[in-house]
Amino acid sequence: MIALPLALSLATPALAERGGDGELKVLYWQAATVLNPYLSTGAKDVDPASMVVEPLALVADDGSLLPVLAAEIPSVENGGIAKDFTSVTWKLKPGLTWSDGSPVTAEDVAFTAEYCMDPAFGCAVLAEFEGIRSAEVLDAQTVRLNFDAPRYAPLQAFVGGRTPVLQKAQFQACRGAAGASCTAQNFGPIGTGPYRVTEFRPGDVAVFEINPEYRDASKPAFDRVTVKGGGDAMAAARAVLESGEYDFAWNLQLPPEAVAAMEAQGKGKLVASFGSMVERIELNQTDPSPELPAEERSTRAHPHPVLGDPAVRKALSMAIDRPVLAELTYGPAGKPTCTIVPVPATYASGRDDCLAQDIEGAKAVLDQAGWMPGADGVREKDGRRLALLFQTTVNPVRQDVQALVKQWWSEIGVATELKAVDGASFFGGDPGNPDSQQRFNADAQMFTDAFYIPDPASFLNKFVCSRIPSAENQWQGNNSVRFCDEAYDAGIAALHASAEPGKRQEIARTLTDALTADGHYLLPLIHRGMVSAHANSLAGVAPNGWEGQLWNVADWSRAE
């Protein structure tokens, strides 16, 4: 536990409108373990931290950018983006102060970039700073990010709550290898947001009070915010919709009939924000057989003997009834989809063939490829049975999806063994963990992925050959499907080299289809909304599919 005593500033007439609505009680059933977004990409950590530390700009629900600490959004027209796309210049709003009363300057922005890019640090969002050669302070209010080559999606670093500006004075002793051990800083960052940390117990609770230096004298309305962690999604929903003990509960991936019954009691309501989150199945392109040495399982040294066949991948996709999955397991929180890039709409390919289940067609595809039913009904070819191990995280909705998919796959002659892994283990970064999503010691796995900038270039870049996890990179690559194709890598290079929006969209659609509608390496299932619940007495909650659920907490208030 770390307690952070903070001196209260004397109220002035300009600040008199702040506060007065008492305590806001928030439930994140996955508890925060750190309040520095550069050490975690998990919403359980980033969302509470967003009330304290802020970026230069946020992404609005419609995909547009909103200046936060920046005076304006850089563009080619206003000179903020260089005409050759080799730099972006940000100007700060005048008069910004940290919660300790010191001025916010361009030095803080430049320092934060260098802090994340330090190779000894292990920054959790390093990909957002990819290609930045230097951060150059032009004056106290102006910083220029110089790229090592033209960057045609230049507004990435410092856009969104995952890449906030940190105070140089507080974090300058935390660069490089020292970063993770700076407990006081990582648990209690000094910020510019509407709140400041007063108490933090990792894995349990975070308590915040009004930042007296916040730039809007009329906000926030709540005097205190308590973000409690622990429990599960069902208990969190009940705490808002039934008992009324909490004002807001996050991430309620629950059976639709269960939450509908709670909502009917009239104490609160569900809200869903649809960003880029897509629940998908990955089909391993390498052999996860436990008969192989541990360091050779799921590596390119051993291609997958079954899922390397495009006919098998196509048949597995054809057998799934995505509209039924959406209706039975997600309700209003999910839409069936055939793409991993559902937004922005200009980047979506429009390929929707997968929405129509075709069991007989899937059987025919397997017949033509030589996969014939054996005595037990399971298909075989060249002595190899069509039997798969299918893993995902422990979650009642995901277990329901697994069961449905297993049934459909059995109808086309595929035997499926199901495995459920604790979420902390599945998404954990420990290289020695055999059950992680990166290690992928299974044939198929299901989880949700997303991107956070309304341009999917960095997201699609995850599937290049060099991003495949392996023992050599401590299993830290994010191309967990082990897809590797020279033509795809060339397409990514073309995407990075294109500035014209229409061309970028065309390339991105082609790349997406190579992974999904054409190649079936990834089987998109559900375009997921982030579902939360809030009490009827809470006003100002605005769903935003791009940002965290607390993105506009400064605008929340107690309803009349």
Secondary structure, DSSP 8 states (H G I E B T S, - for coil): -EE---------GGGTTS--S-EEEEEESS--S-S-GGG---HHHHHHHTTTS--SEEE-TTS-EEESSBSS---TTTTSB-TTSSEEEEEB-TT-B-TTS-B--HHHHHHHHHHHH-TTT--TTGGGGTTEEEEEEEETTEEEEEESS--SS---TTBSTTS----HHHHGGG-GGGGGG-HHHHHS---SSSEEEEEEETTTEEEEEE-TT-S-TT----SEEEEEE-S-HHHHHHHHHTS---SEE------HHHHHHHHTTSSEEEEEEEEEEEEEEEE-SB---TTS-TTTTTSTTSB-TTTTSHHHHHHHHHT--HHHHIIIIIGGGEEE-S-S---SGGG-----GGGS--HHHHHHHHHHTT-EE-TTS-EEETTEE-EEEEEEES-HHHHHHHHHHHHHHHHTT-EEEEEEE-HHHHT---TT-TTSTTT--SSEEEEEE--SSSSTHHHHGGGSGGG---GGGTT--S-TT----HHHHHHHHHHHT---HHHHHHHHHHHHHHHTTTT-SEEEEEEEEEEEEEETTEE-----SSS-TTTTGGG-EE--
